Amino acid sequence: MNQVNDRSRDIGEFVPRPDDDMVICRCEEVTKGEIRKAVHEGMWTVTEVRRYLRTGMGLCQGQTCGKLVKGIIASELGIPQSELEPATSRVPMRPIEMKVFAKEAKEADGNG
């Protein structure tokens, strides 16, 4: 059985470390300590940590922090990184003003 799926095993209690205030996900300002604590609270996959803390959901979509987050989770679980499935990658999104859509609609109607 994959160790990530064996939720019955004890990984020990969360013990703070001196480098826990290091920012890992700059886009969402998530620290190493927050990631470590999330693992000890039961988030054992990259996807679970992502949904809980929003790591990898900022502007870079995990391009900067993805490998670091995965490494921290694996380290806390005491398993190789290869046992963790990567989070689903998504295309970066940016807000678009409604006037852009209005202009496109006018051009499509031939009124632009």
Secondary structure as GFF3:
##gff-version 3
##sequence-region A 1 112
A	DSSP	three_ten_helix	18	21	.	.	.	ID=ss1
A	DSSP	beta_strand	23	25	.	.	.	ID=ss2
A	DSSP	beta_strand	30	31	.	.	.	ID=ss3
A	DSSP	alpha_helix	32	40	.	.	.	ID=ss4
A	DSSP	alpha_helix	46	53	.	.	.	ID=ss5
A	DSSP	alpha_helix	66	77	.	.	.	ID=ss6
A	DSSP	three_ten_helix	81	83	.	.	.	ID=ss7
A	DSSP	alpha_helix	98	109	.	.	.	ID=ss8
###
